[in-house]
Amino acid sequence: MNPVRDNKFYYVYVLRSKRDGVWYTGFTDNLRKRFNEHNDGVAGWTRGRGPFELIYGEFSKNVADARSRERYLKSGMGKRYLKNRMKRFLSLTG
């Protein structure tokens, strides 16, 4: 029994384009697969903007909570939260 693989998790994540620095916030139930789709140009909005790096992530066992968190992080207040939360990271990476 593997407690991580036996449980279903939903992920909210933030990617940053290494090409132009644009951020993308998304939601998935398979983070590794979705990250690869973004980098391979399969995902819609991020097509042609890669490669990407994963700069932030959260997970939840409840799909509605994760979707709600994604909507929040895409809002103005959510973007401010992320910039404040990652203040040290952003200052190190320029």
Biopython code that builds the backbone (N, CA, C, O; Angstrom):
import numpy as np
from Bio.PDB.StructureBuilder import StructureBuilder

atoms = [
    (1, "MET", "N", (0.836, -1.186, 0.000)),
    (1, "MET", "CA", (0.000, 0.000, 0.000)),
    (1, "MET", "C", (0.878, 1.246, 0.000)),
    (1, "MET", "O", (1.752, 1.401, 0.853)),
    (2, "ASN", "N", (0.642, 2.111, -0.943)),
    (2, "ASN", "CA", (1.375, 3.363, -1.052)),
    (2, "ASN", "C", (0.405, 4.507, -0.767)),
    (2, "ASN", "O", (-0.503, 4.749, -1.562)),
    (3, "PRO", "N", (0.580, 5.226, 0.366)),
    (3, "PRO", "CA", (-0.391, 6.259, 0.725)),
    (3, "PRO", "C", (-0.465, 7.413, -0.270)),
    (3, "PRO", "O", (-1.491, 8.087, -0.349)),
    (4, "VAL", "N", (0.593, 7.650, -1.023)),
    (4, "VAL", "CA", (0.558, 8.731, -2.009)),
    (4, "VAL", "C", (-0.160, 8.278, -3.269)),
    (4, "VAL", "O", (-1.012, 9.005, -3.779)),
    (5, "ARG", "N", (0.155, 7.119, -3.776)),
    (5, "ARG", "CA", (-0.459, 6.646, -5.024)),
    (5, "ARG", "C", (-1.876, 6.144, -4.836)),
    (5, "ARG", "O", (-2.653, 6.129, -5.791)),
    (6, "ASP", "N", (-2.232, 5.732, -3.628)),
    (6, "ASP", "CA", (-3.570, 5.210, -3.388)),
    (6, "ASP", "C", (-4.605, 6.309, -3.191)),
    (6, "ASP", "O", (-5.805, 6.039, -3.235)),
    (7, "ASN", "N", (-4.168, 7.526, -2.977)),
    (7, "ASN", "CA", (-5.078, 8.644, -2.775)),
    (7, "ASN", "C", (-5.105, 9.527, -4.011)),
    (7, "ASN", "O", (-4.089, 9.697, -4.685)),
    (8, "LYS", "N", (-6.249, 10.080, -4.300)),
    (8, "LYS", "CA", (-6.418, 10.979, -5.432)),
    (8, "LYS", "C", (-6.186, 12.403, -4.946)),
    (8, "LYS", "O", (-6.823, 12.859, -3.996)),
    (9, "PHE", "N", (-5.268, 13.098, -5.607)),
    (9, "PHE", "CA", (-4.987, 14.488, -5.274)),
    (9, "PHE", "C", (-5.248, 15.357, -6.498)),
    (9, "PHE", "O", (-5.147, 14.902, -7.638)),
    (10, "TYR", "N", (-5.581, 16.604, -6.238)),
    (10, "TYR", "CA", (-5.801, 17.602, -7.276)),
    (10, "TYR", "C", (-4.797, 18.726, -7.040)),
    (10, "TYR", "O", (-4.630, 19.193, -5.913)),
    (11, "TYR", "N", (-4.142, 19.148, -8.087)),
    (11, "TYR", "CA", (-3.040, 20.093, -7.986)),
    (11, "TYR", "C", (-3.384, 21.420, -8.646)),
    (11, "TYR", "O", (-3.970, 21.465, -9.728)),
    (12, "VAL", "N", (-3.008, 22.491, -7.974)),
    (12, "VAL", "CA", (-3.033, 23.830, -8.547)),
    (12, "VAL", "C", (-1.574, 24.229, -8.663)),
    (12, "VAL", "O", (-0.813, 24.091, -7.705)),
    (13, "TYR", "N", (-1.182, 24.718, -9.818)),
    (13, "TYR", "CA", (0.234, 24.964, -10.056)),
    (13, "TYR", "C", (0.439, 26.272, -10.807)),
    (13, "TYR", "O", (-0.463, 26.782, -11.471)),
    (14, "VAL", "N", (1.647, 26.796, -10.682)),
    (14, "VAL", "CA", (2.017, 27.992, -11.426)),
    (14, "VAL", "C", (3.297, 27.669, -12.189)),
    (14, "VAL", "O", (4.289, 27.221, -11.614)),
    (15, "LEU", "N", (3.249, 27.907, -13.487)),
    (15, "LEU", "CA", (4.413, 27.727, -14.347)),
    (15, "LEU", "C", (4.926, 29.098, -14.756)),
    (15, "LEU", "O", (4.170, 30.067, -14.818)),
    (16, "ARG", "N", (6.205, 29.163, -15.031)),
    (16, "ARG", "CA", (6.781, 30.382, -15.590)),
    (16, "ARG", "C", (7.511, 30.010, -16.868)),
    (16, "ARG", "O", (8.307, 29.073, -16.901)),
    (17, "SER", "N", (7.224, 30.760, -17.908)),
    (17, "SER", "CA", (7.882, 30.533, -19.188)),
    (17, "SER", "C", (9.338, 30.968, -19.084)),
    (17, "SER", "O", (9.635, 32.082, -18.655)),
    (18, "LYS", "N", (10.232, 30.086, -19.477)),
    (18, "LYS", "CA", (11.653, 30.443, -19.508)),
    (18, "LYS", "C", (11.950, 31.361, -20.683)),
    (18, "LYS", "O", (12.988, 32.023, -20.711)),
    (19, "ARG", "N", (11.045, 31.405, -21.652)),
    (19, "ARG", "CA", (11.225, 32.226, -22.842)),
    (19, "ARG", "C", (10.917, 33.695, -22.554)),
    (19, "ARG", "O", (11.733, 34.571, -22.844)),
    (20, "ASP", "N", (9.726, 33.969, -21.978)),
    (20, "ASP", "CA", (9.333, 35.365, -21.791)),
    (20, "ASP", "C", (8.929, 35.724, -20.361)),
    (20, "ASP", "O", (8.536, 36.861, -20.100)),
    (21, "GLY", "N", (9.022, 34.766, -19.432)),
    (21, "GLY", "CA", (8.738, 35.045, -18.027)),
    (21, "GLY", "C", (7.263, 35.105, -17.665)),
    (21, "GLY", "O", (6.930, 35.389, -16.515)),
    (22, "VAL", "N", (6.366, 34.844, -18.618)),
    (22, "VAL", "CA", (4.925, 34.886, -18.351)),
    (22, "VAL", "C", (4.530, 33.728, -17.445)),
    (22, "VAL", "O", (5.025, 32.611, -17.592)),
    (23, "TRP", "N", (3.630, 34.010, -16.503)),
    (23, "TRP", "CA", (3.140, 32.995, -15.572)),
    (23, "TRP", "C", (1.851, 32.375, -16.091)),
    (23, "TRP", "O", (1.052, 33.041, -16.749)),
    (24, "TYR", "N", (1.653, 31.096, -15.790)),
    (24, "TYR", "CA", (0.428, 30.399, -16.128)),
    (24, "TYR", "C", (-0.013, 29.618, -14.898)),
    (24, "TYR", "O", (0.775, 28.858, -14.336)),
    (25, "THR", "N", (-1.250, 29.792, -14.477)),
    (25, "THR", "CA", (-1.815, 29.061, -13.339)),
    (25, "THR", "C", (-2.782, 28.031, -13.871)),
    (25, "THR", "O", (-3.619, 28.343, -14.718)),
    (26, "GLY", "N", (-2.678, 26.798, -13.382)),
    (26, "GLY", "CA", (-3.540, 25.738, -13.871)),
    (26, "GLY", "C", (-3.940, 24.757, -12.794)),
    (26, "GLY", "O", (-3.560, 24.890, -11.631)),
    (27, "PHE", "N", (-4.713, 23.772, -13.204)),
    (27, "PHE", "CA", (-5.277, 22.760, -12.319)),
    (27, "PHE", "C", (-5.187, 21.408, -13.020)),
    (27, "PHE", "O", (-5.387, 21.318, -14.231)),
    (28, "THR", "N", (-4.886, 20.356, -12.258)),
    (28, "THR", "CA", (-4.827, 19.013, -12.840)),
    (28, "THR", "C", (-4.915, 17.956, -11.749)),
    (28, "THR", "O", (-4.768, 18.258, -10.564)),
    (29, "ASP", "N", (-5.155, 16.723, -12.156)),
    (29, "ASP", "CA", (-5.079, 15.617, -11.214)),
    (29, "ASP", "C", (-3.829, 14.762, -11.477)),
    (29, "ASP", "O", (-3.601, 13.763, -10.795)),
    (30, "ASN", "N", (-3.030, 15.160, -12.460)),
    (30, "ASN", "CA", (-1.780, 14.463, -12.760)),
    (30, "ASN", "C", (-0.736, 15.523, -13.128)),
    (30, "ASN", "O", (-0.593, 15.887, -14.295)),
    (31, "LEU", "N", (-0.026, 16.002, -12.137)),
    (31, "LEU", "CA", (0.873, 17.135, -12.327)),
    (31, "LEU", "C", (2.019, 16.818, -13.285)),
    (31, "LEU", "O", (2.341, 17.634, -14.148)),
    (32, "ARG", "N", (2.623, 15.675, -13.149)),
    (32, "ARG", "CA", (3.745, 15.313, -14.027)),
    (32, "ARG", "C", (3.315, 15.279, -15.489)),
    (32, "ARG", "O", (3.990, 15.837, -16.355)),
    (33, "LYS", "N", (2.186, 14.621, -15.758)),
    (33, "LYS", "CA", (1.686, 14.522, -17.138)),
    (33, "LYS", "C", (1.347, 15.912, -17.685)),
    (33, "LYS", "O", (1.702, 16.233, -18.819)),
    (34, "ARG", "N", (0.669, 16.730, -16.890)),
    (34, "ARG", "CA", (0.261, 18.059, -17.351)),
    (34, "ARG", "C", (1.473, 18.952, -17.594)),
    (34, "ARG", "O", (1.497, 19.706, -18.567)),
    (35, "PHE", "N", (2.481, 18.876, -16.723)),
    (35, "PHE", "CA", (3.695, 19.665, -16.906)),
    (35, "PHE", "C", (4.366, 19.294, -18.227)),
    (35, "PHE", "O", (4.807, 20.167, -18.973)),
    (36, "ASN", "N", (4.440, 18.005, -18.507)),
    (36, "ASN", "CA", (5.024, 17.550, -19.774)),
    (36, "ASN", "C", (4.204, 18.021, -20.972)),
    (36, "ASN", "O", (4.770, 18.366, -22.008)),
    (37, "GLU", "N", (2.874, 18.039, -20.843)),
    (37, "GLU", "CA", (2.028, 18.530, -21.934)),
    (37, "GLU", "C", (2.313, 20.006, -22.225)),
    (37, "GLU", "O", (2.370, 20.418, -23.384)),
    (38, "HIS", "N", (2.491, 20.795, -21.167)),
    (38, "HIS", "CA", (2.824, 22.211, -21.371)),
    (38, "HIS", "C", (4.162, 22.341, -22.097)),
    (38, "HIS", "O", (4.275, 23.108, -23.054)),
    (39, "ASN", "N", (5.158, 21.610, -21.657)),
    (39, "ASN", "CA", (6.480, 21.716, -22.268)),
    (39, "ASN", "C", (6.538, 21.130, -23.674)),
    (39, "ASN", "O", (7.361, 21.549, -24.488)),
    (40, "ASP", "N", (5.671, 20.168, -23.962)),
    (40, "ASP", "CA", (5.644, 19.561, -25.298)),
    (40, "ASP", "C", (4.770, 20.331, -26.282)),
    (40, "ASP", "O", (4.685, 19.954, -27.451)),
    (41, "GLY", "N", (4.121, 21.399, -25.831)),
    (41, "GLY", "CA", (3.290, 22.210, -26.711)),
    (41, "GLY", "C", (1.924, 21.624, -26.984)),
    (41, "GLY", "O", (1.279, 22.005, -27.961)),
    (42, "VAL", "N", (1.462, 20.705, -26.147)),
    (42, "VAL", "CA", (0.160, 20.078, -26.340)),
    (42, "VAL", "C", (-0.954, 20.918, -25.721)),
    (42, "VAL", "O", (-2.076, 20.924, -26.228)),
    (43, "ALA", "N", (-0.659, 21.622, -24.639)),
    (43, "ALA", "CA", (-1.668, 22.402, -23.928)),
    (43, "ALA", "C", (-1.939, 23.717, -24.663)),
    (43, "ALA", "O", (-1.011, 24.371, -25.140)),
    (44, "GLY", "N", (-3.199, 24.091, -24.750)),
    (44, "GLY", "CA", (-3.649, 25.233, -25.540)),
    (44, "GLY", "C", (-2.975, 26.570, -25.287)),
    (44, "GLY", "O", (-2.176, 27.015, -26.112)),
    (45, "TRP", "N", (-3.271, 27.217, -24.179)),
    (45, "TRP", "CA", (-2.801, 28.588, -23.945)),
    (45, "TRP", "C", (-1.284, 28.682, -23.917)),
    (45, "TRP", "O", (-0.726, 29.696, -24.335)),
    (46, "THR", "N", (-0.615, 27.662, -23.439)),
    (46, "THR", "CA", (0.843, 27.712, -23.286)),
    (46, "THR", "C", (1.588, 27.236, -24.526)),
    (46, "THR", "O", (2.818, 27.263, -24.543)),
    (47, "ARG", "N", (0.887, 26.808, -25.549)),
    (47, "ARG", "CA", (1.541, 26.334, -26.781)),
    (47, "ARG", "C", (2.420, 27.443, -27.350)),
    (47, "ARG", "O", (1.964, 28.570, -27.549)),
    (48, "GLY", "N", (3.654, 27.121, -27.603)),
    (48, "GLY", "CA", (4.576, 28.081, -28.189)),
    (48, "GLY", "C", (5.244, 29.013, -27.190)),
    (48, "GLY", "O", (6.041, 29.866, -27.580)),
    (49, "ARG", "N", (4.931, 28.863, -25.908)),
    (49, "ARG", "CA", (5.519, 29.736, -24.903)),
    (49, "ARG", "C", (6.587, 29.033, -24.069)),
    (49, "ARG", "O", (7.229, 29.673, -23.236)),
    (50, "GLY", "N", (6.787, 27.753, -24.269)),
    (50, "GLY", "CA", (7.722, 26.967, -23.470)),
    (50, "GLY", "C", (9.154, 27.212, -23.845)),
    (50, "GLY", "O", (9.421, 27.925, -24.812)),
    (51, "PRO", "N", (10.068, 26.656, -23.127)),
    (51, "PRO", "CA", (9.897, 25.705, -22.029)),
    (51, "PRO", "C", (9.451, 26.410, -20.743)),
    (51, "PRO", "O", (9.575, 27.627, -20.604)),
    (52, "PHE", "N", (8.931, 25.611, -19.813)),
    (52, "PHE", "CA", (8.410, 26.123, -18.558)),
    (52, "PHE", "C", (9.155, 25.543, -17.379)),
    (52, "PHE", "O", (9.786, 24.489, -17.459)),
    (53, "GLU", "N", (9.060, 26.274, -16.273)),
    (53, "GLU", "CA", (9.519, 25.743, -14.997)),
    (53, "GLU", "C", (8.361, 25.852, -14.021)),
    (53, "GLU", "O", (7.598, 26.818, -14.049)),
    (54, "LEU", "N", (8.238, 24.858, -13.162)),
    (54, "LEU", "CA", (7.217, 24.859, -12.130)),
    (54, "LEU", "C", (7.736, 25.722, -10.989)),
    (54, "LEU", "O", (8.782, 25.425, -10.412)),
    (55, "ILE", "N", (7.009, 26.797, -10.658)),
    (55, "ILE", "CA", (7.510, 27.693, -9.616)),
    (55, "ILE", "C", (6.665, 27.664, -8.353)),
    (55, "ILE", "O", (7.099, 28.168, -7.317)),
    (56, "TYR", "N", (5.453, 27.080, -8.411)),
    (56, "TYR", "CA", (4.598, 27.042, -7.221)),
    (56, "TYR", "C", (3.566, 25.948, -7.397)),
    (56, "TYR", "O", (3.121, 25.685, -8.514)),
    (57, "GLY", "N", (3.180, 25.305, -6.299)),
    (57, "GLY", "CA", (2.147, 24.289, -6.361)),
    (57, "GLY", "C", (1.473, 24.065, -5.026)),
    (57, "GLY", "O", (2.068, 24.277, -3.969)),
    (58, "GLU", "N", (0.237, 23.638, -5.086)),
    (58, "GLU", "CA", (-0.559, 23.259, -3.923)),
    (58, "GLU", "C", (-1.339, 22.009, -4.313)),
    (58, "GLU", "O", (-1.584, 21.769, -5.496)),
    (59, "PHE", "N", (-1.727, 21.214, -3.319)),
    (59, "PHE", "CA", (-2.579, 20.074, -3.635)),
    (59, "PHE", "C", (-3.705, 19.962, -2.635)),
    (59, "PHE", "O", (-3.620, 20.456, -1.511)),
    (60, "SER", "N", (-4.773, 19.295, -3.073)),
    (60, "SER", "CA", (-5.958, 19.120, -2.257)),
    (60, "SER", "C", (-6.558, 17.757, -2.565)),
    (60, "SER", "O", (-6.380, 17.221, -3.659)),
    (61, "LYS", "N", (-7.260, 17.211, -1.604)),
    (61, "LYS", "CA", (-7.967, 15.949, -1.841)),
    (61, "LYS", "C", (-9.371, 16.189, -2.380)),
    (61, "LYS", "O", (-10.057, 15.247, -2.776)),
    (62, "ASN", "N", (-9.797, 17.442, -2.395)),
    (62, "ASN", "CA", (-11.138, 17.780, -2.844)),
    (62, "ASN", "C", (-11.063, 18.595, -4.130)),
    (62, "ASN", "O", (-10.409, 19.637, -4.176)),
    (63, "VAL", "N", (-11.728, 18.121, -5.163)),
    (63, "VAL", "CA", (-11.650, 18.773, -6.468)),
    (63, "VAL", "C", (-12.244, 20.180, -6.434)),
    (63, "VAL", "O", (-11.703, 21.087, -7.068)),
    (64, "ALA", "N", (-13.335, 20.378, -5.714)),
    (64, "ALA", "CA", (-13.956, 21.703, -5.649)),
    (64, "ALA", "C", (-13.046, 22.700, -4.948)),
    (64, "ALA", "O", (-12.969, 23.859, -5.357)),
    (65, "ASP", "N", (-12.360, 22.270, -3.905)),
    (65, "ASP", "CA", (-11.414, 23.150, -3.212)),
    (65, "ASP", "C", (-10.272, 23.553, -4.137)),
    (65, "ASP", "O", (-9.865, 24.715, -4.157)),
    (66, "ALA", "N", (-9.761, 22.602, -4.894)),
    (66, "ALA", "CA", (-8.649, 22.886, -5.803)),
    (66, "ALA", "C", (-9.088, 23.839, -6.912)),
    (66, "ALA", "O", (-8.354, 24.768, -7.248)),
    (67, "ARG", "N", (-10.265, 23.628, -7.482)),
    (67, "ARG", "CA", (-10.782, 24.518, -8.537)),
    (67, "ARG", "C", (-10.985, 25.938, -7.997)),
    (67, "ARG", "O", (-10.676, 26.926, -8.664)),
    (68, "SER", "N", (-11.505, 26.009, -6.785)),
    (68, "SER", "CA", (-11.718, 27.308, -6.157)),
    (68, "SER", "C", (-10.389, 28.024, -5.920)),
    (68, "SER", "O", (-10.279, 29.234, -6.121)),
    (69, "ARG", "N", (-9.401, 27.274, -5.498)),
    (69, "ARG", "CA", (-8.078, 27.856, -5.257)),
    (69, "ARG", "C", (-7.454, 28.332, -6.567)),
    (69, "ARG", "O", (-6.807, 29.379, -6.595)),
    (70, "GLU", "N", (-7.637, 27.582, -7.645)),
    (70, "GLU", "CA", (-7.136, 28.002, -8.954)),
    (70, "GLU", "C", (-7.766, 29.334, -9.356)),
    (70, "GLU", "O", (-7.066, 30.249, -9.791)),
    (71, "ARG", "N", (-9.092, 29.442, -9.209)),
    (71, "ARG", "CA", (-9.775, 30.698, -9.552)),
    (71, "ARG", "C", (-9.232, 31.853, -8.717)),
    (71, "ARG", "O", (-9.023, 32.950, -9.233)),
    (72, "TYR", "N", (-9.005, 31.608, -7.425)),
    (72, "TYR", "CA", (-8.470, 32.662, -6.565)),
    (72, "TYR", "C", (-7.082, 33.102, -7.028)),
    (72, "TYR", "O", (-6.815, 34.298, -7.139)),
    (73, "LEU", "N", (-6.195, 32.137, -7.299)),
    (73, "LEU", "CA", (-4.828, 32.475, -7.689)),
    (73, "LEU", "C", (-4.771, 33.197, -9.039)),
    (73, "LEU", "O", (-3.792, 33.885, -9.327)),
    (74, "LYS", "N", (-5.800, 33.048, -9.859)),
    (74, "LYS", "CA", (-5.865, 33.759, -11.134)),
    (74, "LYS", "C", (-6.427, 35.172, -10.977)),
    (74, "LYS", "O", (-6.331, 35.986, -11.895)),
    (75, "SER", "N", (-7.013, 35.463, -9.813)),
    (75, "SER", "CA", (-7.598, 36.789, -9.572)),
    (75, "SER", "C", (-6.500, 37.790, -9.213)),
    (75, "SER", "O", (-5.354, 37.409, -8.973)),
    (76, "GLY", "N", (-6.856, 39.048, -9.179)),
    (76, "GLY", "CA", (-5.899, 40.088, -8.808)),
    (76, "GLY", "C", (-5.317, 39.874, -7.422)),
    (76, "GLY", "O", (-4.109, 39.995, -7.220)),
    (77, "MET", "N", (-6.191, 39.553, -6.460)),
    (77, "MET", "CA", (-5.700, 39.306, -5.096)),
    (77, "MET", "C", (-4.826, 38.054, -5.048)),
    (77, "MET", "O", (-3.836, 38.009, -4.318)),
    (78, "GLY", "N", (-5.191, 37.054, -5.820)),
    (78, "GLY", "CA", (-4.408, 35.828, -5.856)),
    (78, "GLY", "C", (-3.027, 36.050, -6.443)),
    (78, "GLY", "O", (-2.045, 35.493, -5.952)),
    (79, "LYS", "N", (-2.944, 36.857, -7.485)),
    (79, "LYS", "CA", (-1.641, 37.167, -8.084)),
    (79, "LYS", "C", (-0.768, 37.931, -7.093)),
    (79, "LYS", "O", (0.438, 37.700, -7.008)),
    (80, "ARG", "N", (-1.390, 38.847, -6.345)),
    (80, "ARG", "CA", (-0.639, 39.567, -5.302)),
    (80, "ARG", "C", (-0.161, 38.610, -4.223)),
    (80, "ARG", "O", (0.967, 38.720, -3.743)),
    (81, "TYR", "N", (-1.031, 37.657, -3.838)),
    (81, "TYR", "CA", (-0.654, 36.646, -2.850)),
    (81, "TYR", "C", (0.571, 35.876, -3.331)),
    (81, "TYR", "O", (1.524, 35.693, -2.574)),
    (82, "LEU", "N", (0.554, 35.423, -4.584)),
    (82, "LEU", "CA", (1.671, 34.648, -5.118)),
    (82, "LEU", "C", (2.961, 35.461, -5.138)),
    (82, "LEU", "O", (4.017, 34.962, -4.746)),
    (83, "LYS", "N", (2.881, 36.698, -5.589)),
    (83, "LYS", "CA", (4.086, 37.530, -5.639)),
    (83, "LYS", "C", (4.637, 37.779, -4.249)),
    (83, "LYS", "O", (5.852, 37.793, -4.054)),
    (84, "ASN", "N", (3.752, 37.976, -3.279)),
    (84, "ASN", "CA", (4.193, 38.177, -1.904)),
    (84, "ASN", "C", (4.745, 36.884, -1.311)),
    (84, "ASN", "O", (5.750, 36.899, -0.601)),
    (85, "ARG", "N", (4.088, 35.777, -1.603)),
    (85, "ARG", "CA", (4.497, 34.452, -1.091)),
    (85, "ARG", "C", (5.869, 34.050, -1.634)),
    (85, "ARG", "O", (6.652, 33.397, -0.944)),
    (86, "MET", "N", (6.149, 34.444, -2.867)),
    (86, "MET", "CA", (7.394, 34.031, -3.520)),
    (86, "MET", "C", (8.388, 35.190, -3.635)),
    (86, "MET", "O", (9.237, 35.200, -4.526)),
    (87, "LYS", "N", (8.278, 36.142, -2.747)),
    (87, "LYS", "CA", (9.110, 37.342, -2.791)),
    (87, "LYS", "C", (10.603, 37.009, -2.854)),
    (87, "LYS", "O", (11.325, 37.573, -3.676)),
    (88, "ARG", "N", (11.062, 36.114, -2.009)),
    (88, "ARG", "CA", (12.495, 35.757, -1.991)),
    (88, "ARG", "C", (12.901, 35.035, -3.274)),
    (88, "ARG", "O", (13.956, 35.321, -3.840)),
    (89, "PHE", "N", (12.079, 34.114, -3.727)),
    (89, "PHE", "CA", (12.367, 33.385, -4.968)),
    (89, "PHE", "C", (12.469, 34.353, -6.139)),
    (89, "PHE", "O", (13.399, 34.264, -6.940)),
    (90, "LEU", "N", (11.524, 35.269, -6.240)),
    (90, "LEU", "CA", (11.495, 36.206, -7.356)),
    (90, "LEU", "C", (12.694, 37.154, -7.307)),
    (90, "LEU", "O", (13.219, 37.536, -8.353)),
    (91, "SER", "N", (13.129, 37.532, -6.119)),
    (91, "SER", "CA", (14.286, 38.433, -6.027)),
    (91, "SER", "C", (15.583, 37.717, -6.418)),
    (91, "SER", "O", (16.524, 38.357, -6.888)),
    (92, "LEU", "N", (15.637, 36.407, -6.229)),
    (92, "LEU", "CA", (16.827, 35.636, -6.596)),
    (92, "LEU", "C", (16.898, 35.352, -8.091)),
    (92, "LEU", "O", (17.980, 35.202, -8.658)),
    (93, "THR", "N", (15.716, 35.281, -8.726)),
    (93, "THR", "CA", (15.684, 34.894, -10.145)),
    (93, "THR", "C", (15.544, 36.085, -11.070)),
    (93, "THR", "O", (15.620, 35.938, -12.290)),
    (94, "GLY", "N", (15.343, 37.252, -10.507)),
    (94, "GLY", "CA", (15.248, 38.456, -11.334)),
    (94, "GLY", "C", (13.949, 38.595, -11.918)),
    (94, "GLY", "O", (13.698, 39.556, -12.645)),
]
sb = StructureBuilder()
sb.init_structure("model")
sb.init_model(0)
sb.init_chain("A")
sb.init_seg("    ")
for serial, (resi, resn, name, xyz) in enumerate(atoms, 1):
    if name == "N":
        sb.init_residue(resn, " ", resi, " ")
    sb.init_atom(name, np.array(xyz, "f"), 0.0, 1.0, " ", f" {name:<3s}", serial, name[0])
structure = sb.get_structure()
